[in-house]
Amino acid sequence: MQPLFLTSDELAELTGFKAAHCQVRWLTRNRWRFALNRRKAPRVARDHFNERMGCGGAAGMRHADLTNQAAAGEQPNFAALAKR
């Protein structure tokens, strides 16, 4: 069974940073959910990682499906921009 949270090495690989404050900044800017531990190091749930990366089966495809649905959603009403 895999650990509940990503390891320090996995977080460094995901964010490209080893320092915790840089990882927090990257996670925040990229809208990842995380919690801080007592040492102010970010903790990312493995399930959230799998959802975001689209590798968690039906449940893991939720984020990718929502993103694709939003992209294929309604088109803007360009007629409303036309001068009258």
C-alpha positions as CSV (number, residue, x, y, z in Angstrom):
1,M,0.0,0.0,0.0
2,Q,1.3,3.4,-0.9
3,P,1.7,6.2,1.6
4,L,-1.2,8.7,2.0
5,F,1.0,11.7,1.1
6,L,3.6,12.2,-1.6
7,T,7.2,11.8,-0.3
8,S,9.7,14.7,-0.2
9,D,11.4,13.4,-3.3
10,E,8.1,13.1,-5.2
11,L,7.1,16.7,-4.2
12,A,10.5,17.9,-5.4
13,E,10.0,16.1,-8.7
14,L,6.5,17.5,-9.1
15,T,7.4,21.1,-8.3
16,G,11.0,21.2,-9.4
17,F,12.0,22.7,-6.0
18,K,13.5,21.2,-2.9
19,A,12.9,24.1,-0.5
20,A,9.5,23.9,1.2
21,H,8.6,27.6,0.7
22,C,9.3,27.3,-3.1
23,Q,7.1,24.1,-3.2
24,V,4.3,26.0,-1.5
25,R,4.6,28.8,-3.9
26,W,4.5,26.4,-6.9
27,L,1.6,24.4,-5.5
28,T,-0.4,27.6,-4.8
29,R,0.2,29.1,-8.3
30,N,-0.8,25.9,-9.9
31,R,-3.9,25.5,-7.8
32,W,-3.0,22.2,-6.1
33,R,-4.6,21.3,-2.8
34,F,-2.1,20.8,0.1
35,A,-1.7,21.1,3.8
36,L,1.3,22.4,5.8
37,N,2.8,20.2,8.5
38,R,4.3,21.5,11.7
39,R,7.6,22.4,9.9
40,K,5.6,24.4,7.2
41,A,6.4,21.7,4.6
42,P,3.6,21.0,2.1
43,R,1.8,17.7,2.2
44,V,-0.1,16.6,-1.0
45,A,-2.5,13.7,-0.8
46,R,-1.6,10.9,-3.2
47,D,-5.2,10.6,-4.3
48,H,-5.2,14.3,-5.2
49,F,-2.0,13.8,-7.2
50,N,-3.6,10.9,-9.0
51,E,-6.7,12.9,-9.8
52,R,-4.7,15.8,-11.2
53,M,-2.4,13.6,-13.2
54,G,-5.4,11.6,-14.6
55,C,-4.1,8.2,-13.4
56,G,-6.6,7.2,-10.8
57,G,-9.1,5.2,-12.9
58,A,-12.7,6.5,-13.0
59,A,-12.3,8.7,-9.9
60,G,-8.9,10.0,-11.1
61,M,-10.4,11.2,-14.4
62,R,-12.6,13.6,-12.6
63,H,-10.3,16.6,-12.9
64,A,-9.4,15.9,-16.6
65,D,-13.0,15.3,-17.5
66,L,-14.1,18.6,-15.8
67,T,-11.3,20.5,-17.6
68,N,-12.2,19.0,-21.0
69,Q,-15.9,19.7,-20.4
70,A,-15.2,23.3,-19.6
71,A,-13.0,23.7,-22.7
72,A,-15.8,22.2,-24.9
73,G,-18.5,24.2,-23.1
74,E,-20.5,27.2,-24.3
75,Q,-18.8,29.6,-26.7
76,P,-18.8,33.3,-25.9
77,N,-21.6,35.4,-27.4
78,F,-19.5,37.5,-29.9
79,A,-22.7,39.1,-31.2
80,A,-22.9,40.9,-27.9
81,L,-19.7,42.7,-28.7
82,A,-20.9,44.0,-32.1
83,K,-21.6,47.7,-32.2
84,R,-25.2,48.7,-32.5
